[in-house]
Amino acid sequence: YLEIYSEPVDGVETNGIDLVPRLYGFSTISLSTGPVFYISVGIPTDATYTRAKRMLHQNLGLLAALAIVILTLDWAGNRRFVLRPIDNLVQAAQALADGNLNARSQGNCGGYELNMLAGAFDAMADAIQTREMRLAKSAAERDQIWFARKSAFGAIAQISPAYLIVDGTVPRSKLA
């Protein structure tokens, strides 16, 4: 009880006479001439903190469950809206680099920025494919392209004679 008398406080946590940790609250009853009585009440700390500990454990459990849900949603969203579209763009770029001129992004890539990147990639691939289609690598290849083109027009005329076919050419010097 020396803790009670050593300084003026309203409560203290200490072991009781039975060596059980207790939370003590005390007060003085005084007259005009000075303190007359000291009153103290001790409650075992287990009983005092049981509800608070239970609430702490419940709140920590809910917080942990919420963290798991948020991390799972973040992982799934990251896979769906960032990693998968980037993987698709990388695969399309690799296919284009390997010579597949039909390689394109897979459409909707998630966020605005990735859609812009996919659109720019598709425009670049279209430009490369158009350029590759326009330029023959040799005179023999150019003759082969012209033969196939002329044969295709003749075949269309035989399939549907009602079509009006107009064939025009652009000189090589005018191609950019």
Secondary structure, DSSP 8 states (H G I E B T S, - for coil): -HHHHHS--SEEEEE-TTS-EEEEEEEEEEETTEEEEEEEEEEEHHHHHHHHHHHHHHHHHHHHHHHHHHHHHHHHHHIIIIIHHHHHHHHHHHHHHTT-TT----S--SSHHHHHHHHHHHHHHHHHHHHHHH--SSHHHHHHHHHHHHHHHHHHHHH-TT---------GGG--
